[in-house]
Amino acid sequence: MPSPRPALLTTLAALLAVTLTDCRPATDAPDPTTTAAPTAETAALEPPPPPAPAPPTLKLIRETRIEALAPPEPGVNRYEASGVLSRDGNLTIVLDNSPRFLELGDTLDRVGRWLGDAEGYGMTSGPRDGRLEGFEGIARPDPEHYLLLAEALKRDDDWRAWVVAWQPNDPAGLETRKLRLEPTFKSGNKGLEGLAFLKLGDRQLLIGLCEAPGGDKGKKGPGTLHIHQLDDSGARFLGKTTLPASVQFDDYADLAISGDRMAVVSQESATVWIGTWTEGPDGLPTPVAPGQLYSLPKGPDGEEVYCNLEGIDFIDQDTLVLVSDKAKSEQPKVCREKDQSVHVFGIPALTPQPPLP
């Protein structure tokens, strides 16, 4: 006889009835940290602004290719890493190309183990071969559950995001839940790209990160977060919050939350934003402007080598872990040097700025 359905999964099932709005910013109001553009008359009198200082660079501590630590797994011959979770000295990595996910030690010095359902959790509507191919994001609200984000799967001619709630103590999958999210998408590779779980007071919140800036693929813009509250009566969509206007990425690949800190990574911009969040007047966790941008180490000739970053999490307050997807065939060959890998970076201490006069 199956065990009683856990309260958290009962709560998460209410996501089936929640409609997520699109990825446009939460408001069109101007960001309070920005200033109005000068008029033609004043612009002629003012000197051009100085160039913005280059962001500080994250400091590489260690990295390795995933294949060096992954035990053999049938059907897996590449490691398209798309999300990572750091807990209790372990790193859990989800892949675009496998329904199983990989657990490694954060010291990157021992062979890991595979978790999850190799048969695809009973999902029968994958984008190409009719099966679930992999995941884009991962969260863990407690030791008993993993929440795995499938960006979009096709059913009844609609592309929709799904969350799979899987329990490590239920290898047979008797209590696995497949939760369909809204809205519909135009294809199977554009939608919610990152997932985080946050407990705010007595509220349990699920946070999704939209991939496209402001909902528009191909345009720079601030990132949008979707917030849901989970409680005993179900789950309901609370609203959207937006990253600071100073964060203008080409895309948004993943987010991480640790305490009051938040980190977001962009694959196409090869940049990380780290800031803080606070509870806004509307009760939503709201990123605080401006935060700090960080670049990744460059190659010997100043070229980008971290071209395919997809997942991010805090190991501790001074250390990040990132994972890289497989390089695309049209990318420069140098991008292959760091693809399909795990990278641990130190966050450099910033020089305190003198107080304003």
QUINORUR-V392907 format. One record per backbone hydrogen bond with DSSP energy under -0.5 kcal/mol. CO is the residue of the C=O (numbers start at 1). NH is the residue of the N-H. E is the energy in kcal/mol with one decimal. If there is no record, write none. Layout:
# QUINORUR-V392907
co->CO nh->NH e->E
co->CO nh->NH e->E
This chain:
# QUINORUR-V392907
co->6 nh->10 e->-2.0
co->7 nh->11 e->-2.4
co->8 nh->12 e->-2.7
co->9 nh->13 e->-2.0
co->10 nh->14 e->-0.6
co->11 nh->14 e->-1.2
co->12 nh->15 e->-2.3
co->13 nh->16 e->-1.9
co->14 nh->17 e->-1.6
co->15 nh->18 e->-1.3
co->18 nh->20 e->-0.6
co->18 nh->182 e->-0.6
co->31 nh->34 e->-1.9
co->39 nh->43 e->-2.6
co->40 nh->44 e->-1.2
co->41 nh->45 e->-0.6
co->42 nh->45 e->-0.8
co->42 nh->46 e->-1.3
co->56 nh->295 e->-2.6
co->58 nh->60 e->-0.6
co->59 nh->346 e->-3.5
co->62 nh->344 e->-3.1
co->64 nh->342 e->-2.8
co->65 nh->68 e->-1.3
co->66 nh->69 e->-1.9
co->66 nh->70 e->-1.2
co->69 nh->71 e->-0.5
co->69 nh->112 e->-3.1
co->73 nh->76 e->-2.2
co->75 nh->77 e->-0.7
co->78 nh->80 e->-0.5
co->79 nh->81 e->-1.9
co->80 nh->96 e->-3.1
co->83 nh->94 e->-2.0
co->85 nh->87 e->-0.5
co->85 nh->92 e->-2.7
co->87 nh->90 e->-2.3
co->89 nh->106 e->-2.4
co->90 nh->87 e->-2.5
co->91 nh->93 e->-0.5
co->91 nh->104 e->-3.2
co->92 nh->85 e->-2.0
co->93 nh->102 e->-2.4
co->94 nh->82 e->-2.7
co->94 nh->83 e->-1.2
co->95 nh->98 e->-0.6
co->95 nh->135 e->-2.6
co->98 nh->95 e->-0.6
co->101 nh->115 e->-3.3
co->102 nh->93 e->-3.2
co->103 nh->113 e->-2.0
co->104 nh->91 e->-3.6
co->105 nh->108 e->-1.9
co->113 nh->103 e->-3.1
co->115 nh->101 e->-2.2
co->116 nh->118 e->-0.7
co->117 nh->120 e->-1.7
co->120 nh->123 e->-2.4
co->123 nh->132 e->-0.6
co->125 nh->154 e->-1.0
co->137 nh->149 e->-2.5
co->139 nh->147 e->-3.0
co->142 nh->145 e->-1.6
co->145 nh->142 e->-0.6
co->146 nh->148 e->-0.6
co->146 nh->166 e->-2.4
co->147 nh->139 e->-2.1
co->148 nh->150 e->-0.6
co->148 nh->164 e->-2.7
co->149 nh->136 e->-3.5
co->149 nh->137 e->-1.1
co->149 nh->151 e->-0.6
co->150 nh->162 e->-2.4
co->151 nh->192 e->-0.5
co->153 nh->160 e->-2.4
co->155 nh->158 e->-1.9
co->158 nh->155 e->-2.5
co->158 nh->160 e->-0.6
co->159 nh->185 e->-2.2
co->160 nh->153 e->-2.9
co->161 nh->181 e->-3.7
co->162 nh->150 e->-2.9
co->163 nh->165 e->-0.6
co->163 nh->179 e->-3.1
co->164 nh->148 e->-2.6
co->164 nh->166 e->-0.7
co->165 nh->177 e->-1.6
co->166 nh->146 e->-2.7
co->167 nh->170 e->-1.8
co->170 nh->173 e->-2.3
co->173 nh->176 e->-0.8
co->177 nh->165 e->-2.4
co->177 nh->179 e->-0.6
co->178 nh->180 e->-0.6
co->179 nh->163 e->-2.5
co->183 nh->161 e->-0.6
co->185 nh->159 e->-0.7
co->187 nh->190 e->-0.6
co->191 nh->211 e->-2.3
co->194 nh->209 e->-2.3
co->196 nh->207 e->-3.0
co->198 nh->200 e->-0.6
co->198 nh->205 e->-3.4
co->199 nh->201 e->-0.6
co->200 nh->203 e->-2.1
co->203 nh->200 e->-2.4
co->203 nh->205 e->-0.6
co->204 nh->230 e->-3.6
co->205 nh->198 e->-2.7
co->206 nh->228 e->-1.9
co->207 nh->196 e->-2.1
co->208 nh->210 e->-0.5
co->208 nh->226 e->-2.6
co->209 nh->193 e->-3.3
co->209 nh->194 e->-1.2
co->211 nh->252 e->-1.7
co->212 nh->215 e->-1.7
co->213 nh->216 e->-2.4
co->215 nh->217 e->-0.6
co->216 nh->219 e->-1.4
co->221 nh->249 e->-1.1
co->222 nh->214 e->-1.3
co->223 nh->243 e->-2.5
co->224 nh->210 e->-2.3
co->225 nh->241 e->-1.9
co->226 nh->208 e->-2.2
co->227 nh->238 e->-2.5
co->227 nh->239 e->-1.2
co->228 nh->206 e->-1.9
co->229 nh->236 e->-1.7
co->230 nh->204 e->-1.1
co->231 nh->234 e->-1.6
co->234 nh->231 e->-2.9
co->236 nh->229 e->-2.3
co->239 nh->227 e->-2.5
co->241 nh->225 e->-3.2
co->244 nh->247 e->-2.1
co->246 nh->248 e->-1.1
co->247 nh->249 e->-0.6
co->249 nh->221 e->-1.2
co->254 nh->265 e->-2.1
co->256 nh->263 e->-2.5
co->258 nh->261 e->-2.3
co->260 nh->277 e->-1.8
co->261 nh->258 e->-2.2
co->262 nh->275 e->-2.6
co->263 nh->256 e->-2.4
co->264 nh->273 e->-2.8
co->265 nh->253 e->-2.7
co->265 nh->254 e->-1.1
co->266 nh->270 e->-0.6
co->266 nh->271 e->-0.9
co->270 nh->296 e->-0.7
co->271 nh->266 e->-2.3
co->272 nh->294 e->-2.8
co->273 nh->264 e->-2.4
co->274 nh->292 e->-2.7
co->275 nh->262 e->-2.5
co->276 nh->288 e->-3.1
co->278 nh->280 e->-0.7
co->278 nh->286 e->-3.6
co->280 nh->283 e->-2.2
co->284 nh->280 e->-3.0
co->284 nh->286 e->-0.5
co->286 nh->278 e->-2.2
co->288 nh->276 e->-0.5
co->292 nh->274 e->-2.7
co->293 nh->56 e->-0.6
co->294 nh->272 e->-2.6
co->295 nh->58 e->-2.5
co->297 nh->305 e->-0.5
co->299 nh->302 e->-2.1
co->303 nh->299 e->-3.1
co->305 nh->307 e->-1.3
co->308 nh->325 e->-2.9
co->311 nh->323 e->-1.5
co->313 nh->321 e->-2.7
co->316 nh->319 e->-1.2
co->318 nh->347 e->-2.6
co->319 nh->315 e->-2.4
co->319 nh->316 e->-1.3
co->320 nh->345 e->-2.6
co->321 nh->313 e->-1.8
co->322 nh->343 e->-3.1
co->323 nh->310 e->-2.9
co->323 nh->311 e->-1.4
co->324 nh->81 e->-0.9
co->325 nh->340 e->-1.5
co->328 nh->331 e->-1.5
co->332 nh->335 e->-1.8
co->333 nh->336 e->-1.8
co->334 nh->337 e->-1.3
co->335 nh->338 e->-0.8
co->340 nh->66 e->-2.4
co->341 nh->324 e->-2.3
co->342 nh->64 e->-2.0
co->343 nh->322 e->-2.8
co->343 nh->345 e->-0.5
co->344 nh->61 e->-3.0
co->344 nh->62 e->-1.4
co->345 nh->320 e->-3.0
co->346 nh->59 e->-2.4
co->346 nh->348 e->-0.7
